[in-house]
Amino acid sequence: MPVIIEPFRIKMVEPIRMTTRAEREAALQKAGNNLFAVPAEAILIDLLTDSGTGAMSARQWAAMMVGDESYAGGASFWRFEEAVKDIFGFERVIPTHQGRAAERILASTLCRPGHVVPNNTHFDTTRANIEAAGATALDLPCTESADLQQPFLFKGNIDLETLARVLVEQAGNVPFVMVTVTNNGGGGQPVSMENIRHASQLCRGQGVPFYLDACRFAENAFFIKRREPGYEDLSLIDIAREMFSYADGCTMSAKKDGMANIGGFLCTNDREVARQEEELLILTEGFPTYGGLAGRDLEAISVGLYEALDLDYQTYRHASTRYLGDHLAEGGVPIIQPPGGHAIYIDAAAMLAHIPRGQFPGQALALELFRRGGIRSVETGSVMFGSRHPDTGEEIPARHELLRLAIPRRVYTQSQIDYVVEVVLDTFADRHRISGVRIVEQPRRLRHFSAVFEILNHPAEVILESLPAAT
């Protein structure tokens, strides 16, 4: 059938409190114009993240009822470990309370000052944990990703030529290489199996461990099935198994393609590395058979990992994301093409061309979408990925100024996505009157979570006069 329907029925509903524009204005002022600080009850449609915000299935809730809460050696861990090993294939499985904990333990174990860690694109916590260990997080996105509008099929690929050069030039200084699937910092774009395989070969040729950031591994497997020759007849679980066969380990936030509200894990084939990581785990997370999670959470993940690999679910998941992207693009909104698997990324610099990059157009757009329609999104531009010069304090911008609309799994209906389309298109039509922002307060790291912003109220007529003639 031409219409792809949700492959599930709704069994329980949660009310959404409708708000007025005046209420949303007040909420922004109280939150210092930072959407992370806005109470969830003030949000109509929450597209801040797809991490831990999905709806769990009846099978997951049922599995939670048999959670073994023993401190050590609980049965829930063994079921969790069996599921992870079946899909991912690594020898050692270390549970953590979420993905960033796995990143911290990995970076603390392997990274030292002077080290360089290449990635197709490090996301926020990955970069912060590597830098906290004194190493340099190096982004090596493929050249095709620079053109946001060109619909290259695997824009999430790592630049293999540059990776090969870095591995030689930084010999002895690369503790591991990581590839993020899908590439969240690069617009939710997929990585091809060919690219993963070649990156693995380069690493193994230099004796460097190769890791996957596996948060959205099932979505990436679906992209490979649909776009890469030779995989169209394979199941998603077999594609996933091949992906991980090229890696020496992985980090995982089970809040994404684990389909759970909390949890993650760290995997490796190196027993000595695993021993060191388990020591850190016990110090800060918990015993290795629960790792900061309740037994019921381990049970939910064990079921969710398989549900993420269901073809009907992934078909619906990608269709719903593409539905949002296609409707915005048809209305003239500049987005990263082609649409990603978990989110739509608006090119805020292009949409708000009158706002200088130093005035954070992505953050300005995020505030306006909430103000107009109660939609919470997140800036993934210079607020999240930019930095300040250590000596001058001057802002160093990110590669792109983007706004991410991340779609939680199994949460919103088509009519709610239609509402998002209407609000974004209404904002696009009135975009010339949106003002930039400046940062008033910010922490040293991960500033987007807690920074305070001030809206720069430029007169609308001045902004309009600076614009090129309409086409």
HUKALIN-V508630 format. One record per helix or strand. SS is the DSSP state (helix for helix, strand for strand). FROM is the first residue (numbers start at 1). LEN is the number of residues. If there is no record, write none. Layout:
# HUKALIN-V508630
ss:SS from:FROM len:LEN
ss:SS from:FROM len:LEN
This chain:
# HUKALIN-V508630
ss:helix from:21 len:10
ss:helix from:35 len:3
ss:helix from:40 len:3
ss:strand from:45 len:2
ss:helix from:58 len:7
ss:helix from:75 len:14
ss:strand from:92 len:5
ss:helix from:99 len:12
ss:strand from:116 len:4
ss:helix from:124 len:9
ss:strand from:136 len:4
ss:strand from:141 len:1
ss:helix from:143 len:4
ss:strand from:158 len:1
ss:helix from:160 len:10
ss:strand from:176 len:5
ss:strand from:183 len:1
ss:strand from:189 len:1
ss:helix from:193 len:13
ss:strand from:209 len:5
ss:helix from:217 len:11
ss:helix from:236 len:10
ss:strand from:249 len:5
ss:strand from:264 len:5
ss:helix from:271 len:14
ss:helix from:295 len:13
ss:helix from:311 len:20
ss:strand from:335 len:1
ss:strand from:343 len:5
ss:helix from:348 len:4
ss:helix from:357 len:3
ss:helix from:361 len:13
ss:strand from:375 len:2
ss:strand from:378 len:2
ss:helix from:382 len:4
ss:strand from:387 len:2
ss:strand from:395 len:2
ss:strand from:402 len:5
ss:helix from:414 len:16
ss:helix from:431 len:3
ss:strand from:437 len:5
ss:helix from:447 len:3
ss:strand from:452 len:4
ss:helix from:460 len:6
